[in-house]
């Protein structure tokens, strides 16, 4: 999770990833940030994120992103 937070902070440094659960809903992460996050996650975790995975529920919080990464690694 620590590595994930670092990736997120590099892309969008002004968000509170520890507690925020509405990153998409509140517009904290825009489409460009999501694309950057997807690229970084695929490289860092050796996973493939498909268009079906690119839904707000998977990106609304760091916990949701982490759960998606773990699911795709499994």
PDB file of N, CA, C, O and CB in Angstrom:
ATOM      1  N   UNK A   1       0.827  -1.201   0.000  1.00  0.00           N
ATOM      2  CA  UNK A   1       0.000   0.000   0.000  1.00  0.00           C
ATOM      3  C   UNK A   1       0.869   1.262   0.000  1.00  0.00           C
ATOM      4  O   UNK A   1       0.502   2.273  -0.598  1.00  0.00           O
ATOM      5  CB  UNK A   1      -0.939   0.000   1.216  1.00  0.00           C
ATOM      6  N   UNK A   2       2.024   1.195   0.675  1.00  0.00           N
ATOM      7  CA  UNK A   2       2.917   2.351   0.732  1.00  0.00           C
ATOM      8  C   UNK A   2       3.391   2.754  -0.664  1.00  0.00           C
ATOM      9  O   UNK A   2       3.425   3.937  -1.004  1.00  0.00           O
ATOM     10  CB  UNK A   2       4.120   2.047   1.628  1.00  0.00           C
ATOM     11  N   UNK A   3       3.756   1.751  -1.465  1.00  0.00           N
ATOM     12  CA  UNK A   3       4.204   2.016  -2.833  1.00  0.00           C
ATOM     13  C   UNK A   3       3.076   2.652  -3.652  1.00  0.00           C
ATOM     14  O   UNK A   3       3.314   3.560  -4.447  1.00  0.00           O
ATOM     15  CB  UNK A   3       4.688   0.711  -3.508  1.00  0.00           C
ATOM     16  N   UNK A   4       1.867   2.173  -3.452  1.00  0.00           N
ATOM     17  CA  UNK A   4       0.712   2.724  -4.152  1.00  0.00           C
ATOM     18  C   UNK A   4       0.510   4.194  -3.788  1.00  0.00           C
ATOM     19  O   UNK A   4       0.287   5.023  -4.670  1.00  0.00           O
ATOM     20  CB  UNK A   4      -0.552   1.916  -3.821  1.00  0.00           C
ATOM     21  N   UNK A   5       0.585   4.518  -2.514  1.00  0.00           N
ATOM     22  CA  UNK A   5       0.423   5.910  -2.071  1.00  0.00           C
ATOM     23  C   UNK A   5       1.491   6.794  -2.714  1.00  0.00           C
ATOM     24  O   UNK A   5       1.197   7.914  -3.131  1.00  0.00           O
ATOM     25  CB  UNK A   5       0.504   6.009  -0.523  1.00  0.00           C
ATOM     26  N   UNK A   6       2.720   6.302  -2.797  1.00  0.00           N
ATOM     27  CA  UNK A   6       3.796   7.072  -3.431  1.00  0.00           C
ATOM     28  C   UNK A   6       3.483   7.332  -4.902  1.00  0.00           C
ATOM     29  O   UNK A   6       3.693   8.441  -5.395  1.00  0.00           O
ATOM     30  CB  UNK A   6       5.140   6.331  -3.298  1.00  0.00           C
ATOM     31  N   UNK A   7       2.987   6.322  -5.599  1.00  0.00           N
ATOM     32  CA  UNK A   7       2.621   6.483  -7.011  1.00  0.00           C
ATOM     33  C   UNK A   7       1.533   7.544  -7.139  1.00  0.00           C
ATOM     34  O   UNK A   7       1.626   8.439  -7.980  1.00  0.00           O
ATOM     35  CB  UNK A   7       2.141   5.132  -7.621  1.00  0.00           C
ATOM     36  N   UNK A   8       0.506   7.442  -6.307  1.00  0.00           N
ATOM     37  CA  UNK A   8      -0.602   8.388  -6.364  1.00  0.00           C
ATOM     38  C   UNK A   8      -0.140   9.813  -6.056  1.00  0.00           C
ATOM     39  O   UNK A   8      -0.557  10.762  -6.720  1.00  0.00           O
ATOM     40  CB  UNK A   8      -1.699   7.971  -5.387  1.00  0.00           C
ATOM     41  N   UNK A   9       0.720   9.959  -5.052  1.00  0.00           N
ATOM     42  CA  UNK A   9       1.204  11.287  -4.672  1.00  0.00           C
ATOM     43  C   UNK A   9       2.090  11.906  -5.747  1.00  0.00           C
ATOM     44  O   UNK A   9       2.115  13.127  -5.903  1.00  0.00           O
ATOM     45  CB  UNK A   9       1.969  11.207  -3.363  1.00  0.00           C
ATOM     46  N   UNK A  10       2.816  11.073  -6.489  1.00  0.00           N
ATOM     47  CA  UNK A  10       3.629  11.589  -7.596  1.00  0.00           C
ATOM     48  C   UNK A  10       2.741  12.156  -8.701  1.00  0.00           C
ATOM     49  O   UNK A  10       3.093  13.146  -9.342  1.00  0.00           O
ATOM     50  CB  UNK A  10       4.537  10.478  -8.164  1.00  0.00           C
ATOM     51  N   UNK A  11       1.598  11.530  -8.916  1.00  0.00           N
ATOM     52  CA  UNK A  11       0.698  11.949  -9.994  1.00  0.00           C
ATOM     53  C   UNK A  11      -0.194  13.112  -9.567  1.00  0.00           C
ATOM     54  O   UNK A  11      -0.381  14.064 -10.324  1.00  0.00           O
ATOM     55  CB  UNK A  11      -0.166  10.774 -10.446  1.00  0.00           C
ATOM     56  N   UNK A  12      -0.743  13.035  -8.357  1.00  0.00           N
ATOM     57  CA  UNK A  12      -1.657  14.077  -7.853  1.00  0.00           C
ATOM     58  C   UNK A  12      -1.300  14.339  -6.386  1.00  0.00           C
ATOM     59  O   UNK A  12      -1.906  13.751  -5.490  1.00  0.00           O
ATOM     60  CB  UNK A  12      -3.183  13.642  -8.005  1.00  0.00           C
ATOM     61  N   UNK A  13      -0.326  15.212  -6.136  1.00  0.00           N
ATOM     62  CA  UNK A  13       0.199  15.366  -4.782  1.00  0.00           C
ATOM     63  C   UNK A  13      -0.731  16.026  -3.762  1.00  0.00           C
ATOM     64  O   UNK A  13      -0.490  15.895  -2.562  1.00  0.00           O
ATOM     65  CB  UNK A  13       1.429  16.143  -4.851  1.00  0.00           C
ATOM     66  N   UNK A  14      -1.761  16.715  -4.181  1.00  0.00           N
ATOM     67  CA  UNK A  14      -2.566  17.482  -3.228  1.00  0.00           C
ATOM     68  C   UNK A  14      -3.800  16.750  -2.712  1.00  0.00           C
ATOM     69  O   UNK A  14      -4.724  17.391  -2.210  1.00  0.00           O
ATOM     70  CB  UNK A  14      -2.993  18.757  -3.860  1.00  0.00           C
ATOM     71  N   UNK A  15      -3.836  15.439  -2.823  1.00  0.00           N
ATOM     72  CA  UNK A  15      -4.990  14.673  -2.334  1.00  0.00           C
ATOM     73  C   UNK A  15      -4.620  13.923  -1.057  1.00  0.00           C
ATOM     74  O   UNK A  15      -3.459  13.581  -0.833  1.00  0.00           O
ATOM     75  CB  UNK A  15      -5.489  13.678  -3.417  1.00  0.00           C
ATOM     76  N   UNK A  16      -5.627  13.676  -0.229  1.00  0.00           N
ATOM     77  CA  UNK A  16      -5.433  12.903   1.008  1.00  0.00           C
ATOM     78  C   UNK A  16      -5.815  11.454   0.727  1.00  0.00           C
ATOM     79  O   UNK A  16      -6.964  11.054   0.915  1.00  0.00           O
ATOM     80  CB  UNK A  16      -6.288  13.491   2.200  1.00  0.00           C
ATOM     81  N   UNK A  17      -4.850  10.686   0.281  1.00  0.00           N
ATOM     82  CA  UNK A  17      -5.119   9.297  -0.114  1.00  0.00           C
ATOM     83  C   UNK A  17      -5.368   8.372   1.068  1.00  0.00           C
ATOM     84  O   UNK A  17      -5.950   7.299   0.908  1.00  0.00           O
ATOM     85  CB  UNK A  17      -3.967   8.766  -0.921  1.00  0.00           C
ATOM     86  N   UNK A  18      -4.934   8.781   2.244  1.00  0.00           N
ATOM     87  CA  UNK A  18      -5.120   7.950   3.433  1.00  0.00           C
ATOM     88  C   UNK A  18      -6.596   7.853   3.834  1.00  0.00           C
ATOM     89  O   UNK A  18      -7.040   6.806   4.305  1.00  0.00           O
ATOM     90  CB  UNK A  18      -4.301   8.509   4.595  1.00  0.00           C
ATOM     91  N   UNK A  19      -7.357   8.935   3.652  1.00  0.00           N
ATOM     92  CA  UNK A  19      -8.737   8.949   4.145  1.00  0.00           C
ATOM     93  C   UNK A  19      -9.803   9.210   3.089  1.00  0.00           C
ATOM     94  O   UNK A  19     -10.965   8.858   3.292  1.00  0.00           O
ATOM     95  CB  UNK A  19      -8.861   9.971   5.198  1.00  0.00           C
ATOM     96  N   UNK A  20      -9.431   9.822   1.963  1.00  0.00           N
ATOM     97  CA  UNK A  20     -10.438  10.195   0.967  1.00  0.00           C
ATOM     98  C   UNK A  20     -11.025   8.970   0.274  1.00  0.00           C
ATOM     99  O   UNK A  20     -10.299   8.087  -0.185  1.00  0.00           O
ATOM    100  CB  UNK A  20      -9.830  11.134  -0.069  1.00  0.00           C
ATOM    101  N   UNK A  21     -12.345   8.936   0.208  1.00  0.00           N
ATOM    102  CA  UNK A  21     -13.057   7.821  -0.432  1.00  0.00           C
ATOM    103  C   UNK A  21     -13.854   8.294  -1.639  1.00  0.00           C
ATOM    104  O   UNK A  21     -14.682   7.552  -2.167  1.00  0.00           O
ATOM    105  CB  UNK A  21     -13.992   7.135   0.571  1.00  0.00           C
ATOM    106  N   UNK A  22     -13.605   9.541  -2.084  1.00  0.00           N
ATOM    107  CA  UNK A  22     -14.374  10.124  -3.190  1.00  0.00           C
ATOM    108  C   UNK A  22     -13.451  10.811  -4.200  1.00  0.00           C
ATOM    109  O   UNK A  22     -13.738  11.911  -4.672  1.00  0.00           O
ATOM    110  CB  UNK A  22     -15.409  11.132  -2.651  1.00  0.00           C
ATOM    111  N   UNK A  23     -12.351  10.153  -4.521  1.00  0.00           N
ATOM    112  CA  UNK A  23     -11.369  10.750  -5.421  1.00  0.00           C
ATOM    113  C   UNK A  23     -11.959  11.064  -6.793  1.00  0.00           C
ATOM    114  O   UNK A  23     -11.644  12.097  -7.383  1.00  0.00           O
ATOM    115  CB  UNK A  23     -10.180   9.825  -5.576  1.00  0.00           C
ATOM    116  N   UNK A  24     -12.807  10.185  -7.297  1.00  0.00           N
ATOM    117  CA  UNK A  24     -13.453  10.395  -8.594  1.00  0.00           C
ATOM    118  C   UNK A  24     -14.683  11.277  -8.422  1.00  0.00           C
ATOM    119  O   UNK A  24     -14.858  12.259  -9.144  1.00  0.00           O
ATOM    120  CB  UNK A  24     -13.844   9.043  -9.243  1.00  0.00           C
ATOM    121  N   UNK A  25     -15.528  10.925  -7.470  1.00  0.00           N
ATOM    122  CA  UNK A  25     -16.790  11.642  -7.269  1.00  0.00           C
ATOM    123  C   UNK A  25     -16.574  13.140  -7.038  1.00  0.00           C
ATOM    124  O   UNK A  25     -17.373  13.959  -7.492  1.00  0.00           O
ATOM    125  CB  UNK A  25     -17.546  11.045  -6.088  1.00  0.00           C
ATOM    126  N   UNK A  26     -15.498  13.496  -6.336  1.00  0.00           N
ATOM    127  CA  UNK A  26     -15.223  14.905  -6.033  1.00  0.00           C
ATOM    128  C   UNK A  26     -14.309  15.570  -7.059  1.00  0.00           C
ATOM    129  O   UNK A  26     -13.933  16.730  -6.894  1.00  0.00           O
ATOM    130  CB  UNK A  26     -14.601  15.020  -4.661  1.00  0.00           C
ATOM    131  N   UNK A  27     -13.950  14.845  -8.114  1.00  0.00           N
ATOM    132  CA  UNK A  27     -13.118  15.421  -9.164  1.00  0.00           C
ATOM    133  C   UNK A  27     -11.667  15.628  -8.780  1.00  0.00           C
ATOM    134  O   UNK A  27     -10.956  16.386  -9.440  1.00  0.00           O
ATOM    135  CB  UNK A  27     -13.685  16.710  -9.581  1.00  0.00           C
ATOM    136  N   UNK A  28     -11.215  14.969  -7.726  1.00  0.00           N
ATOM    137  CA  UNK A  28      -9.819  15.092  -7.307  1.00  0.00           C
ATOM    138  C   UNK A  28      -8.905  14.448  -8.354  1.00  0.00           C
ATOM    139  O   UNK A  28      -7.839  14.974  -8.675  1.00  0.00           O
ATOM    140  CB  UNK A  28      -9.603  14.435  -5.912  1.00  0.00           C
ATOM    141  N   UNK A  29      -9.347  13.296  -8.879  1.00  0.00           N
ATOM    142  CA  UNK A  29      -8.636  12.650  -9.972  1.00  0.00           C
ATOM    143  C   UNK A  29      -9.430  12.844 -11.257  1.00  0.00           C
ATOM    144  O   UNK A  29     -10.602  12.478 -11.336  1.00  0.00           O
ATOM    145  CB  UNK A  29      -8.411  11.140  -9.679  1.00  0.00           C
ATOM    146  N   UNK A  30      -8.778  13.423 -12.262  1.00  0.00           N
ATOM    147  CA  UNK A  30      -9.443  13.594 -13.558  1.00  0.00           C
ATOM    148  C   UNK A  30      -9.013  12.458 -14.495  1.00  0.00           C
ATOM    149  O   UNK A  30      -8.252  11.574 -14.101  1.00  0.00           O
ATOM    150  CB  UNK A  30      -9.101  14.994 -14.184  1.00  0.00           C
ATOM    151  N   UNK A  31      -9.498  12.490 -15.711  1.00  0.00           N
ATOM    152  CA  UNK A  31      -9.224  11.392 -16.646  1.00  0.00           C
ATOM    153  C   UNK A  31      -7.733  11.272 -16.962  1.00  0.00           C
ATOM    154  O   UNK A  31      -7.222  10.163 -17.117  1.00  0.00           O
ATOM    155  CB  UNK A  31     -10.012  11.596 -17.941  1.00  0.00           C
ATOM    156  N   UNK A  32      -7.036  12.398 -17.058  1.00  0.00           N
ATOM    157  CA  UNK A  32      -5.599  12.337 -17.310  1.00  0.00           C
ATOM    158  C   UNK A  32      -4.873  11.662 -16.145  1.00  0.00           C
ATOM    159  O   UNK A  32      -3.989  10.832 -16.359  1.00  0.00           O
ATOM    160  CB  UNK A  32      -5.034  13.749 -17.545  1.00  0.00           C
ATOM    161  N   UNK A  33      -5.243  12.017 -14.922  1.00  0.00           N
ATOM    162  CA  UNK A  33      -4.625  11.408 -13.735  1.00  0.00           C
ATOM    163  C   UNK A  33      -4.900   9.909 -13.709  1.00  0.00           C
ATOM    164  O   UNK A  33      -4.011   9.121 -13.386  1.00  0.00           O
ATOM    165  CB  UNK A  33      -5.152  12.073 -12.437  1.00  0.00           C
ATOM    166  N   UNK A  34      -6.124   9.511 -14.046  1.00  0.00           N
ATOM    167  CA  UNK A  34      -6.470   8.085 -14.062  1.00  0.00           C
ATOM    168  C   UNK A  34      -5.607   7.338 -15.076  1.00  0.00           C
ATOM    169  O   UNK A  34      -5.092   6.260 -14.779  1.00  0.00           O
ATOM    170  CB  UNK A  34      -7.969   7.892 -14.392  1.00  0.00           C
ATOM    171  N   UNK A  35      -5.449   7.904 -16.264  1.00  0.00           N
ATOM    172  CA  UNK A  35      -4.609   7.251 -17.275  1.00  0.00           C
ATOM    173  C   UNK A  35      -3.165   7.136 -16.798  1.00  0.00           C
ATOM    174  O   UNK A  35      -2.514   6.117 -17.030  1.00  0.00           O
ATOM    175  CB  UNK A  35      -4.664   8.025 -18.600  1.00  0.00           C
ATOM    176  N   UNK A  36      -2.668   8.160 -16.143  1.00  0.00           N
ATOM    177  CA  UNK A  36      -1.310   8.121 -15.598  1.00  0.00           C
ATOM    178  C   UNK A  36      -1.192   7.053 -14.511  1.00  0.00           C
ATOM    179  O   UNK A  36      -0.208   6.315 -14.458  1.00  0.00           O
ATOM    180  CB  UNK A  36      -0.918   9.499 -15.035  1.00  0.00           C
ATOM    181  N   UNK A  37      -2.193   6.979 -13.655  1.00  0.00           N
ATOM    182  CA  UNK A  37      -2.201   5.979 -12.586  1.00  0.00           C
ATOM    183  C   UNK A  37      -2.221   4.574 -13.177  1.00  0.00           C
ATOM    184  O   UNK A  37      -1.490   3.695 -12.721  1.00  0.00           O
ATOM    185  CB  UNK A  37      -3.414   6.187 -11.654  1.00  0.00           C
ATOM    186  N   UNK A  38      -3.051   4.363 -14.183  1.00  0.00           N
ATOM    187  CA  UNK A  38      -3.144   3.042 -14.818  1.00  0.00           C
ATOM    188  C   UNK A  38      -1.782   2.623 -15.366  1.00  0.00           C
ATOM    189  O   UNK A  38      -1.342   1.493 -15.153  1.00  0.00           O
ATOM    190  CB  UNK A  38      -4.199   3.053 -15.954  1.00  0.00           C
ATOM    191  N   UNK A  39      -1.123   3.529 -16.066  1.00  0.00           N
ATOM    192  CA  UNK A  39       0.198   3.224 -16.632  1.00  0.00           C
ATOM    193  C   UNK A  39       1.192   2.870 -15.539  1.00  0.00           C
ATOM    194  O   UNK A  39       1.917   1.881 -15.644  1.00  0.00           O
ATOM    195  CB  UNK A  39       0.723   4.412 -17.448  1.00  0.00           C
ATOM    196  N   UNK A  40       1.221   3.682 -14.489  1.00  0.00           N
ATOM    197  CA  UNK A  40       2.154   3.439 -13.385  1.00  0.00           C
ATOM    198  C   UNK A  40       1.856   2.122 -12.667  1.00  0.00           C
ATOM    199  O   UNK A  40       2.777   1.381 -12.324  1.00  0.00           O
ATOM    200  CB  UNK A  40       2.099   4.596 -12.388  1.00  0.00           C
ATOM    201  N   UNK A  41       0.570   1.829 -12.437  1.00  0.00           N
ATOM    202  CA  UNK A  41       0.197   0.586 -11.758  1.00  0.00           C
ATOM    203  C   UNK A  41       0.592  -0.630 -12.579  1.00  0.00           C
ATOM    204  O   UNK A  41       1.106  -1.612 -12.043  1.00  0.00           O
ATOM    205  CB  UNK A  41      -1.304   0.560 -11.478  1.00  0.00           C
ATOM    206  N   UNK A  42       0.351  -0.563 -13.880  1.00  0.00           N
ATOM    207  CA  UNK A  42       0.692  -1.698 -14.743  1.00  0.00           C
ATOM    208  C   UNK A  42       2.197  -1.956 -14.719  1.00  0.00           C
ATOM    209  O   UNK A  42       2.632  -3.108 -14.701  1.00  0.00           O
ATOM    210  CB  UNK A  42       0.217  -1.442 -16.191  1.00  0.00           C
ATOM    211  N   UNK A  43       2.988  -0.888 -14.720  1.00  0.00           N
ATOM    212  CA  UNK A  43       4.444  -1.042 -14.678  1.00  0.00           C
ATOM    213  C   UNK A  43       4.922  -1.520 -13.306  1.00  0.00           C
ATOM    214  O   UNK A  43       5.738  -2.438 -13.216  1.00  0.00           O
ATOM    215  CB  UNK A  43       5.124   0.282 -15.032  1.00  0.00           C
ATOM    216  N   UNK A  44       4.421  -0.906 -12.252  1.00  0.00           N
ATOM    217  CA  UNK A  44       4.904  -1.204 -10.900  1.00  0.00           C
ATOM    218  C   UNK A  44       4.491  -2.589 -10.412  1.00  0.00           C
ATOM    219  O   UNK A  44       5.258  -3.259  -9.720  1.00  0.00           O
ATOM    220  CB  UNK A  44       4.395  -0.163  -9.934  1.00  0.00           C
ATOM    221  N   UNK A  45       3.277  -3.020 -10.770  1.00  0.00           N
ATOM    222  CA  UNK A  45       2.740  -4.267 -10.226  1.00  0.00           C
ATOM    223  C   UNK A  45       2.646  -5.387 -11.254  1.00  0.00           C
ATOM    224  O   UNK A  45       2.159  -6.473 -10.940  1.00  0.00           O
ATOM    225  CB  UNK A  45       1.382  -4.019  -9.642  1.00  0.00           C
ATOM    226  N   UNK A  46       3.103  -5.138 -12.474  1.00  0.00           N
ATOM    227  CA  UNK A  46       3.070  -6.127 -13.547  1.00  0.00           C
ATOM    228  C   UNK A  46       1.667  -6.724 -13.718  1.00  0.00           C
ATOM    229  O   UNK A  46       1.478  -7.941 -13.711  1.00  0.00           O
ATOM    230  CB  UNK A  46       4.084  -7.240 -13.268  1.00  0.00           C
ATOM    231  N   UNK A  47       0.702  -5.826 -13.870  1.00  0.00           N
ATOM    232  CA  UNK A  47      -0.690  -6.227 -14.073  1.00  0.00           C
ATOM    233  C   UNK A  47      -1.198  -5.607 -15.369  1.00  0.00           C
ATOM    234  O   UNK A  47      -0.564  -4.721 -15.942  1.00  0.00           O
ATOM    235  CB  UNK A  47      -1.584  -5.799 -12.865  1.00  0.00           C
ATOM    236  N   UNK A  48      -2.350  -6.087 -15.817  1.00  0.00           N
ATOM    237  CA  UNK A  48      -3.004  -5.504 -16.990  1.00  0.00           C
ATOM    238  C   UNK A  48      -4.377  -5.008 -16.558  1.00  0.00           C
ATOM    239  O   UNK A  48      -5.220  -5.789 -16.117  1.00  0.00           O
ATOM    240  CB  UNK A  48      -3.120  -6.543 -18.167  1.00  0.00           C
ATOM    241  N   UNK A  49      -4.590  -3.717 -16.687  1.00  0.00           N
ATOM    242  CA  UNK A  49      -5.871  -3.115 -16.343  1.00  0.00           C
ATOM    243  C   UNK A  49      -6.662  -2.956 -17.634  1.00  0.00           C
ATOM    244  O   UNK A  49      -6.254  -2.230 -18.541  1.00  0.00           O
ATOM    245  CB  UNK A  49      -5.685  -1.737 -15.607  1.00  0.00           C
ATOM    246  N   UNK A  50      -7.795  -3.640 -17.706  1.00  0.00           N
ATOM    247  CA  UNK A  50      -8.612  -3.621 -18.917  1.00  0.00           C
ATOM    248  C   UNK A  50      -9.647  -2.499 -18.835  1.00  0.00           C
ATOM    249  O   UNK A  50      -9.894  -1.956 -17.758  1.00  0.00           O
ATOM    250  CB  UNK A  50      -9.309  -4.986 -19.127  1.00  0.00           C
ATOM    251  N   UNK A  51     -10.249  -2.156 -19.969  1.00  0.00           N
ATOM    252  CA  UNK A  51     -11.309  -1.135 -19.930  1.00  0.00           C
ATOM    253  C   UNK A  51     -12.428  -1.482 -18.942  1.00  0.00           C
ATOM    254  O   UNK A  51     -13.027  -0.578 -18.358  1.00  0.00           O
ATOM    255  CB  UNK A  51     -11.903  -0.953 -21.324  1.00  0.00           C
ATOM    256  N   UNK A  52     -12.717  -2.752 -18.746  1.00  0.00           N
ATOM    257  CA  UNK A  52     -13.758  -3.157 -17.796  1.00  0.00           C
ATOM    258  C   UNK A  52     -13.391  -2.799 -16.359  1.00  0.00           C
ATOM    259  O   UNK A  52     -14.271  -2.636 -15.513  1.00  0.00           O
ATOM    260  CB  UNK A  52     -14.012  -4.655 -17.904  1.00  0.00           C
ATOM    261  N   UNK A  53     -12.085  -2.678 -16.081  1.00  0.00           N
ATOM    262  CA  UNK A  53     -11.626  -2.328 -14.730  1.00  0.00           C
ATOM    263  C   UNK A  53     -11.665  -0.824 -14.475  1.00  0.00           C
ATOM    264  O   UNK A  53     -11.574  -0.384 -13.329  1.00  0.00           O
ATOM    265  CB  UNK A  53     -10.212  -2.845 -14.511  1.00  0.00           C
ATOM    266  N   UNK A  54     -11.799  -0.039 -15.537  1.00  0.00           N
ATOM    267  CA  UNK A  54     -11.729   1.419 -15.411  1.00  0.00           C
ATOM    268  C   UNK A  54     -13.122   1.965 -15.121  1.00  0.00           C
ATOM    269  O   UNK A  54     -13.795   2.526 -15.986  1.00  0.00           O
ATOM    270  CB  UNK A  54     -11.142   2.066 -16.700  1.00  0.00           C
ATOM    271  N   UNK A  55     -13.521   1.778 -13.876  1.00  0.00           N
ATOM    272  CA  UNK A  55     -14.812   2.271 -13.387  1.00  0.00           C
ATOM    273  C   UNK A  55     -14.557   3.080 -12.120  1.00  0.00           C
ATOM    274  O   UNK A  55     -13.595   2.810 -11.401  1.00  0.00           O
ATOM    275  CB  UNK A  55     -15.817   1.086 -13.111  1.00  0.00           C
ATOM    276  N   UNK A  56     -15.401   4.067 -11.837  1.00  0.00           N
ATOM    277  CA  UNK A  56     -15.178   4.907 -10.654  1.00  0.00           C
ATOM    278  C   UNK A  56     -14.996   4.123  -9.356  1.00  0.00           C
ATOM    279  O   UNK A  56     -14.187   4.513  -8.514  1.00  0.00           O
ATOM    280  CB  UNK A  56     -16.325   5.851 -10.492  1.00  0.00           C
ATOM    281  N   UNK A  57     -15.718   3.048  -9.185  1.00  0.00           N
ATOM    282  CA  UNK A  57     -15.618   2.277  -7.938  1.00  0.00           C
ATOM    283  C   UNK A  57     -14.198   1.770  -7.688  1.00  0.00           C
ATOM    284  O   UNK A  57     -13.794   1.625  -6.534  1.00  0.00           O
ATOM    285  CB  UNK A  57     -16.584   1.096  -7.973  1.00  0.00           C
ATOM    286  N   UNK A  58     -13.444   1.502  -8.740  1.00  0.00           N
ATOM    287  CA  UNK A  58     -12.072   1.006  -8.581  1.00  0.00           C
ATOM    288  C   UNK A  58     -11.054   2.107  -8.324  1.00  0.00           C
ATOM    289  O   UNK A  58      -9.909   1.817  -7.978  1.00  0.00           O
ATOM    290  CB  UNK A  58     -11.667   0.239  -9.804  1.00  0.00           C
ATOM    291  N   UNK A  59     -11.454   3.374  -8.490  1.00  0.00           N
ATOM    292  CA  UNK A  59     -10.504   4.482  -8.368  1.00  0.00           C
ATOM    293  C   UNK A  59     -10.956   5.563  -7.387  1.00  0.00           C
ATOM    294  O   UNK A  59     -10.328   6.619  -7.322  1.00  0.00           O
ATOM    295  CB  UNK A  59     -10.276   5.102  -9.719  1.00  0.00           C
ATOM    296  N   UNK A  60     -12.010   5.335  -6.634  1.00  0.00           N
ATOM    297  CA  UNK A  60     -12.539   6.351  -5.726  1.00  0.00           C
ATOM    298  C   UNK A  60     -11.717   6.511  -4.448  1.00  0.00           C
ATOM    299  O   UNK A  60     -11.844   7.516  -3.749  1.00  0.00           O
ATOM    300  CB  UNK A  60     -13.956   6.012  -5.364  1.00  0.00           C
ATOM    301  N   UNK A  61     -10.881   5.530  -4.147  1.00  0.00           N
ATOM    302  CA  UNK A  61     -10.027   5.628  -2.960  1.00  0.00           C
ATOM    303  C   UNK A  61      -8.766   4.800  -3.171  1.00  0.00           C
ATOM    304  O   UNK A  61      -8.720   3.926  -4.036  1.00  0.00           O
ATOM    305  CB  UNK A  61     -10.784   5.154  -1.687  1.00  0.00           C
ATOM    306  N   UNK A  62      -7.750   5.086  -2.374  1.00  0.00           N
ATOM    307  CA  UNK A  62      -6.520   4.299  -2.447  1.00  0.00           C
ATOM    308  C   UNK A  62      -6.813   2.847  -2.086  1.00  0.00           C
ATOM    309  O   UNK A  62      -6.228   1.933  -2.666  1.00  0.00           O
ATOM    310  CB  UNK A  62      -5.436   4.883  -1.509  1.00  0.00           C
ATOM    311  N   UNK A  63      -7.711   2.631  -1.135  1.00  0.00           N
ATOM    312  CA  UNK A  63      -8.078   1.265  -0.742  1.00  0.00           C
ATOM    313  C   UNK A  63      -8.710   0.514  -1.910  1.00  0.00           C
ATOM    314  O   UNK A  63      -8.420  -0.663  -2.124  1.00  0.00           O
ATOM    315  CB  UNK A  63      -9.047   1.290   0.455  1.00  0.00           C
ATOM    316  N   UNK A  64      -9.570   1.191  -2.661  1.00  0.00           N
ATOM    317  CA  UNK A  64     -10.220   0.561  -3.814  1.00  0.00           C
ATOM    318  C   UNK A  64      -9.199   0.247  -4.907  1.00  0.00           C
ATOM    319  O   UNK A  64      -9.254  -0.811  -5.533  1.00  0.00           O
ATOM    320  CB  UNK A  64     -11.332   1.472  -4.371  1.00  0.00           C
ATOM    321  N   UNK A  65      -8.278   1.164  -5.128  1.00  0.00           N
ATOM    322  CA  UNK A  65      -7.236   0.941  -6.131  1.00  0.00           C
ATOM    323  C   UNK A  65      -6.371  -0.245  -5.712  1.00  0.00           C
ATOM    324  O   UNK A  65      -6.042  -1.103  -6.530  1.00  0.00           O
ATOM    325  CB  UNK A  65      -6.364   2.215  -6.319  1.00  0.00           C
ATOM    326  N   UNK A  66      -6.010  -0.285  -4.440  1.00  0.00           N
ATOM    327  CA  UNK A  66      -5.180  -1.370  -3.918  1.00  0.00           C
ATOM    328  C   UNK A  66      -5.899  -2.715  -4.039  1.00  0.00           C
ATOM    329  O   UNK A  66      -5.286  -3.720  -4.398  1.00  0.00           O
ATOM    330  CB  UNK A  66      -4.807  -1.098  -2.451  1.00  0.00           C
ATOM    331  N   UNK A  67      -7.193  -2.728  -3.740  1.00  0.00           N
ATOM    332  CA  UNK A  67      -7.970  -3.967  -3.857  1.00  0.00           C
ATOM    333  C   UNK A  67      -8.006  -4.433  -5.318  1.00  0.00           C
ATOM    334  O   UNK A  67      -7.912  -5.631  -5.587  1.00  0.00           O
ATOM    335  CB  UNK A  67      -9.415  -3.760  -3.320  1.00  0.00           C
ATOM    336  N   UNK A  68      -8.139  -3.512  -6.240  1.00  0.00           N
ATOM    337  CA  UNK A  68      -8.139  -3.861  -7.662  1.00  0.00           C
ATOM    338  C   UNK A  68      -6.775  -4.445  -8.055  1.00  0.00           C
ATOM    339  O   UNK A  68      -6.714  -5.454  -8.758  1.00  0.00           O
ATOM    340  CB  UNK A  68      -8.473  -2.612  -8.535  1.00  0.00           C
ATOM    341  N   UNK A  69      -5.702  -3.825  -7.613  1.00  0.00           N
ATOM    342  CA  UNK A  69      -4.356  -4.318  -7.926  1.00  0.00           C
ATOM    343  C   UNK A  69      -4.182  -5.746  -7.398  1.00  0.00           C
ATOM    344  O   UNK A  69      -3.706  -6.627  -8.114  1.00  0.00           O
ATOM    345  CB  UNK A  69      -3.273  -3.379  -7.319  1.00  0.00           C
ATOM    346  N   UNK A  70      -4.566  -5.960  -6.163  1.00  0.00           N
ATOM    347  CA  UNK A  70      -4.431  -7.299  -5.564  1.00  0.00           C
ATOM    348  C   UNK A  70      -5.270  -8.329  -6.330  1.00  0.00           C
ATOM    349  O   UNK A  70      -4.827  -9.456  -6.549  1.00  0.00           O
ATOM    350  CB  UNK A  70      -4.858  -7.270  -4.072  1.00  0.00           C
ATOM    351  N   UNK A  71      -6.466  -7.941  -6.729  1.00  0.00           N
ATOM    352  CA  UNK A  71      -7.339  -8.848  -7.484  1.00  0.00           C
ATOM    353  C   UNK A  71      -6.696  -9.188  -8.830  1.00  0.00           C
ATOM    354  O   UNK A  71      -6.721 -10.344  -9.252  1.00  0.00           O
ATOM    355  CB  UNK A  71      -8.746  -8.212  -7.698  1.00  0.00           C
ATOM    356  N   UNK A  72      -6.127  -8.203  -9.495  1.00  0.00           N
ATOM    357  CA  UNK A  72      -5.517  -8.431 -10.807  1.00  0.00           C
ATOM    358  C   UNK A  72      -4.198  -9.205 -10.701  1.00  0.00           C
ATOM    359  O   UNK A  72      -3.794  -9.873 -11.653  1.00  0.00           O
ATOM    360  CB  UNK A  72      -5.277  -7.096 -11.509  1.00  0.00           C
ATOM    361  N   UNK A  73      -3.539  -9.119  -9.564  1.00  0.00           N
ATOM    362  CA  UNK A  73      -2.323  -9.899  -9.366  1.00  0.00           C
ATOM    363  C   UNK A  73      -2.641 -11.370  -9.115  1.00  0.00           C
ATOM    364  O   UNK A  73      -1.850 -12.253  -9.447  1.00  0.00           O
ATOM    365  CB  UNK A  73      -1.516  -9.331  -8.203  1.00  0.00           C
ATOM    366  N   UNK A  74      -3.806 -11.620  -8.527  1.00  0.00           N
ATOM    367  CA  UNK A  74      -4.190 -12.976  -8.133  1.00  0.00           C
ATOM    368  C   UNK A  74      -4.574 -13.799  -9.299  1.00  0.00           C
ATOM    369  O   UNK A  74      -4.925 -14.968  -9.141  1.00  0.00           O
ATOM    370  CB  UNK A  74      -5.312 -12.952  -7.159  1.00  0.00           C
TER     371      UNK A  74
END
